Amino acid sequence: MPDTQHTPPKTGITADGFLTDSWYLAAPSAELKAGRQQRIMMLGEPVVVGRTPAGEAFALRDICPHRLVPLSAGQQVETDGQWTLQCPYHGWRFGTDGGCKLMPSLTEGSPYDPSKVKVRRYPVHEANGAVYIYVAHDPRSAAPPVVPPPDFGPLPDKPGFVIHDIFNAHMDDAVVGLMDPAHVPFVHNQWWWRPPSAGLKLKEKPFVPTLRGWAIDRHAPSSNSKLYRWVFGGDVMTEIRFQLPGYRWEIISNSTARLLTLTCLTPEAPKRTRITQFTWWTGAPLLTLAIPMAKRMGKTFLAQDGHMVDLQNQGMAHQKAMLWIDDIDVQAKWYQMLKREWTAARSEDRGFTNPIEPRVLRWMS
């Protein structure tokens, strides 16, 4: 029997298998209105995210430590020149730094010091119309994030459009499903994308390791990806990237236009994953005209993937093990390898080393 009493606890991952010491998408910037806040779930924990009337985005644990009422149910008020979030039960006020600034019920000379009461504060990064939250493994840690916020290269200030969905799946299963390379002709077989008449074609792609992930380097899109050419014209190139804990993005470009579609996975609970997809572009005027159609297409794709998750859940209720084969499941194996290395690196307090090696993968789809 292993000596569990002396096995050091793992760092960098929760009991539910969610990576910590990592950045996750909280919300699109446009959803955070000045002077408003909302409750979200992240890694099984309640978080209040909001924006002060001054425009500052913030994130706190959504539980008042007094009587455990959600702070998101309160309102933002000014306290000694700074914006605070007031609990609706007894009026305790918390700054965006998590510190309590006022307990209205205290009388003069009371021994209680409000400044000693704090709620968890999550570091926030806002860029290009998206708000990200850093989730430290130690909820009491005030240390700076161990990794910088996500960076997807040069982008416009705001996305052209954003779509959402909820998958009834653990984040691991959602990630594997979205990156699966062989399901497209069966799940996404619309006439305007991959009609059955297109048939299966050989795909042969070179993969390389990247920062906490991997990429298919720039290459000409598949011959059956007609939509790219309709929008961009000739000489189109594409690249696809994945990065822990759950970011997948595709860049389509030529000499005059560039489009980036980013899919962000945010784990809310063990069997609930929020999917948010941003699309930015420069050039490609046809895309601006086609936003309503493009949004419908994106929602259709996500809904089809979500339906497969629901069907998969029927099998998972009776069997946990899956049969993974090369080459179509190599990316799924890589994802698990990256998670193990992230956890080992955080637990051993050392740098992360990407275990992936360059490789060409081949499949029919």
C-alpha positions in Angstrom: 0.0 0.0 0.0 1.3 3.5 -0.8 2.2 5.7 2.1 -0.5 8.3 1.5 0.2 10.1 4.8 3.6 11.3 3.4 2.5 11.9 -0.2 2.8 15.6 -0.7 -0.4 17.2 -2.1 -0.5 18.1 -5.8 -0.3 21.7 -6.7 -1.6 23.2 -9.9 -4.8 21.1 -10.1 -8.0 20.7 -8.2 -9.6 17.5 -7.0 -12.0 17.8 -10.0 -9.1 17.9 -12.4 -9.1 21.6 -13.2 -5.8 23.4 -13.6 -4.9 26.2 -11.2 -2.3 28.9 -11.3 -3.8 29.6 -14.7 -5.8 32.2 -16.6 -9.4 31.6 -17.6 -11.8 33.7 -19.6 -14.4 35.4 -17.3 -16.5 37.2 -19.8 -16.5 39.3 -22.9 -15.8 43.0 -22.0 -19.1 44.1 -23.5 -21.0 42.0 -20.9 -19.5 44.0 -18.0 -21.4 47.2 -17.8 -20.1 50.1 -15.7 -21.4 50.0 -12.2 -22.8 46.5 -12.6 -21.6 43.0 -11.6 -22.7 39.4 -12.2 -22.2 36.0 -10.6 -20.3 33.3 -12.6 -18.9 29.9 -11.6 -15.3 29.0 -12.2 -13.7 25.8 -11.2 -16.7 25.0 -9.0 -16.4 28.3 -7.1 -18.7 31.4 -7.1 -17.0 34.5 -8.5 -18.5 38.0 -8.8 -17.1 39.9 -11.8 -18.0 43.5 -12.5 -16.9 46.9 -13.7 -16.8 50.0 -11.5 -18.4 53.2 -12.7 -14.8 54.3 -13.3 -14.4 51.4 -15.8 -12.2 49.1 -13.7 -12.9 45.4 -14.2 -12.7 43.4 -11.0 -13.3 39.8 -9.7 -13.9 38.7 -6.1 -15.1 35.5 -4.4 -18.9 35.8 -4.5 -19.5 35.1 -0.8 -19.7 37.7 2.0 -17.8 36.2 4.9 -20.4 37.6 7.4 -23.6 35.7 6.6 -22.5 34.1 3.3 -24.8 36.1 1.0 -23.6 36.6 -2.6 -21.9 40.0 -3.0 -23.2 40.0 -6.6 -26.7 40.6 -5.3 -25.5 44.0 -3.8 -24.7 47.3 -5.4 -21.6 49.4 -6.0 -21.2 52.5 -3.8 -18.5 55.0 -3.3 -16.6 54.7 0.0 -13.9 57.2 1.0 -13.2 58.0 -2.7 -13.1 54.5 -4.0 -15.7 52.2 -5.5 -16.8 49.3 -3.3 -19.3 46.4 -3.6 -21.9 46.5 -0.8 -23.4 43.3 0.6 -27.2 43.5 0.4 -27.7 41.9 3.9 -25.8 44.2 6.3 -24.1 46.7 4.0 -20.5 45.5 4.4 -18.5 47.1 1.7 -15.6 45.5 -0.1 -13.1 47.2 -2.4 -11.9 45.8 -5.7 -8.8 44.6 -3.7 -11.0 42.3 -1.6 -10.6 44.3 1.6 -13.5 45.3 3.7 -13.8 49.1 3.8 -16.9 49.6 6.0 -19.1 47.7 8.5 -22.0 50.1 9.0 -23.2 48.5 12.2 -20.0 49.2 14.2 -20.3 51.8 16.9 -17.5 54.3 17.8 -14.8 52.5 19.8 -15.7 49.0 18.5 -12.8 46.6 18.7 -13.5 45.2 15.3 -11.2 46.3 12.5 -13.0 46.0 9.1 -9.7 46.1 7.2 -8.8 42.7 8.7 -11.7 41.1 6.9 -11.1 40.2 3.3 -12.6 38.2 0.4 -10.6 36.5 -2.2 -9.5 38.7 -5.0 -8.7 37.4 -8.5 -6.2 39.2 -10.7 -7.9 40.5 -13.8 -6.5 41.2 -17.3 -8.6 42.9 -20.0 -7.5 43.0 -23.6 -9.2 43.1 -27.1 -12.7 42.9 -25.7 -12.1 39.9 -23.3 -11.7 39.8 -19.5 -9.5 37.0 -18.0 -9.2 35.9 -14.4 -6.1 34.3 -12.8 -7.0 31.4 -10.5 -4.1 30.8 -8.0 -3.9 27.3 -6.5 -3.6 28.9 -3.0 -6.7 31.1 -2.5 -4.9 33.2 0.1 -1.9 33.8 -2.1 -1.1 37.5 -2.9 1.9 36.5 -5.1 1.8 37.7 -8.7 0.6 35.2 -11.4 3.2 32.6 -12.3 2.4 33.0 -16.0 1.5 36.1 -18.0 -2.1 36.6 -19.3 -3.0 35.0 -22.6 -1.6 36.7 -25.7 -3.0 35.9 -29.1 -1.0 38.4 -31.1 -2.1 41.6 -32.7 -5.9 42.0 -32.6 -8.5 44.8 -33.0 -9.7 46.4 -29.8 -13.1 44.6 -30.0 -14.2 41.3 -31.6 -16.5 41.4 -34.6 -18.9 39.0 -32.7 -19.0 36.6 -29.8 -21.0 33.4 -29.4 -21.6 31.2 -26.3 -22.6 27.7 -25.4 -22.6 25.4 -22.4 -21.4 21.8 -22.7 -22.7 19.3 -20.2 -19.2 17.8 -19.9 -16.0 17.9 -17.9 -13.6 20.4 -19.4 -11.3 17.6 -20.4 -14.0 16.0 -22.5 -15.0 19.3 -24.0 -11.4 20.1 -25.0 -10.9 16.7 -26.6 -14.2 17.0 -28.4 -13.5 20.4 -29.9 -9.9 19.5 -31.0 -10.9 16.2 -32.6 -9.8 16.2 -36.2 -11.9 13.4 -37.6 -15.5 14.2 -36.6 -16.0 17.1 -39.0 -17.5 15.2 -42.0 -19.9 13.4 -39.7 -20.9 16.1 -37.2 -20.5 19.3 -39.3 -21.7 18.1 -42.6 -23.7 21.2 -43.7 -24.0 21.9 -47.4 -22.1 25.1 -47.0 -19.2 23.5 -45.1 -18.6 19.8 -45.6 -21.4 18.1 -47.5 -21.3 14.3 -47.6 -20.6 14.6 -51.3 -17.2 16.0 -50.5 -16.1 12.6 -49.4 -13.1 11.8 -47.1 -9.7 13.2 -47.9 -6.2 12.5 -46.6 -5.0 15.1 -44.1 -1.3 15.3 -43.3 -0.3 18.1 -41.0 3.0 19.0 -39.2 2.6 19.7 -35.5 5.1 21.5 -33.4 5.3 22.3 -29.6 4.5 25.8 -28.5 4.2 27.7 -25.2 2.2 25.3 -23.0 0.6 23.7 -26.1 1.1 22.9 -29.7 0.3 24.2 -33.2 -0.3 23.2 -36.8 2.1 25.7 -38.5 0.9 27.9 -41.3 -0.3 25.9 -44.2 -2.8 26.1 -47.1 -6.3 25.1 -46.0 -7.8 21.8 -47.1 -9.2 21.6 -50.6 -12.7 21.2 -49.2 -12.6 24.4 -47.2 -14.3 26.5 -49.8 -15.7 29.1 -47.4 -12.2 30.4 -46.7 -11.6 31.2 -50.3 -15.0 32.8 -50.8 -14.3 35.3 -48.0 -10.6 35.9 -48.5 -9.9 35.2 -52.1 -6.6 33.5 -53.1 -3.4 32.6 -51.4 -5.1 31.8 -48.1 -3.0 30.4 -45.2 -4.2 29.0 -41.9 -2.7 28.0 -38.6 -4.3 26.3 -35.5 -3.0 26.5 -32.0 -3.9 25.1 -28.6 -2.7 26.3 -25.2 -3.3 25.3 -21.6 -5.6 25.5 -19.8 -8.2 25.6 -22.6 -7.6 28.0 -25.5 -7.8 27.0 -29.2 -7.5 29.5 -31.9 -7.3 29.5 -35.7 -5.7 32.2 -37.8 -6.7 32.6 -41.4 -4.9 35.2 -43.4 -3.5 36.4 -46.7 -1.7 39.5 -47.8 -4.7 41.8 -47.2 -6.8 40.2 -44.5 -6.5 38.4 -41.2 -9.1 36.6 -39.1 -8.6 35.0 -35.7 -11.3 32.8 -34.1 -10.6 32.0 -30.4 -12.4 29.3 -28.5 -12.1 29.7 -24.7 -13.2 26.9 -22.3 -14.1 27.9 -18.8 -14.9 25.0 -16.3 -17.9 25.9 -14.2 -18.5 22.5 -12.5 -17.4 18.9 -12.9 -19.9 18.3 -15.7 -20.4 21.9 -17.0 -18.1 23.8 -19.3 -18.7 27.3 -20.7 -17.6 27.8 -24.3 -17.0 31.3 -25.5 -15.9 32.0 -29.1 -14.5 35.3 -30.2 -13.9 36.3 -33.8 -11.7 39.3 -34.8 -10.6 40.3 -38.2 -9.0 43.0 -40.3 -9.7 43.4 -44.0 -12.1 40.8 -45.4 -15.1 43.3 -45.9 -17.3 40.3 -46.8 -17.1 39.2 -43.2 -18.5 42.5 -42.0 -21.4 42.1 -44.3 -21.9 38.4 -43.3 -21.9 38.8 -39.5 -25.5 37.6 -39.0 -24.8 34.5 -41.1 -21.4 33.9 -39.5 -22.9 34.0 -36.0 -25.6 31.5 -37.0 -22.9 29.2 -38.5 -20.8 29.4 -35.4 -23.7 28.7 -33.1 -24.7 25.7 -35.3 -21.2 24.3 -35.0 -21.1 24.6 -31.2 -24.6 23.2 -30.8 -23.6 20.1 -32.9 -20.5 19.6 -30.8 -22.6 20.0 -27.6 -25.1 17.4 -29.0 -22.2 14.9 -29.3 -21.3 15.6 -25.7 -24.8 14.8 -24.6 -24.7 11.5 -26.6 -21.3 10.7 -25.1 -22.7 11.2 -21.6 -25.1 8.3 -22.3 -22.2 6.0 -22.8 -20.1 7.5 -19.9 -22.9 6.7 -17.5 -22.0 3.0 -18.0 -18.3 3.0 -19.0 -15.4 5.4 -18.3 -12.6 4.1 -20.5 -12.3 5.3 -24.0 -10.5 3.6 -26.9 -8.0 6.2 -28.3 -6.1 5.4 -31.5 -3.4 7.1 -33.4 -3.3 9.5 -35.3 -6.7 11.1 -34.6 -6.4 10.9 -30.8 -2.8 12.0 -30.5 -3.9 15.5 -29.6 -6.1 14.2 -26.9 -3.1 12.3 -25.5 -1.0 15.5 -25.8 -3.5 17.4 -23.8 -3.3 14.9 -20.9 0.5 14.9 -21.1 0.5 18.7 -20.8 -1.8 18.6 -17.8 0.4 16.1 -16.0 3.5 18.1 -16.7 1.8 21.3 -15.5 0.8 19.6 -12.3 4.3 18.1 -11.7 6.0 21.4 -12.4 3.8 23.3 -10.0 4.0 20.6 -7.3 7.8 20.5 -7.6 8.1 24.3 -7.9 10.0 24.2 -11.1 9.6 25.4 -14.7 7.2 23.8 -17.1 8.8 21.7 -19.8 6.7 21.0 -22.9 6.8 17.2 -23.4 5.5 17.3 -27.0 7.9 16.7 -29.9 7.4 17.7 -33.5 5.4 15.2 -35.4 3.4 14.8 -38.6 -0.1 13.4 -38.1 -2.2 11.7 -40.8 -5.9 10.9 -40.9 -8.9 10.8 -43.2 -11.6 13.3 -42.9 
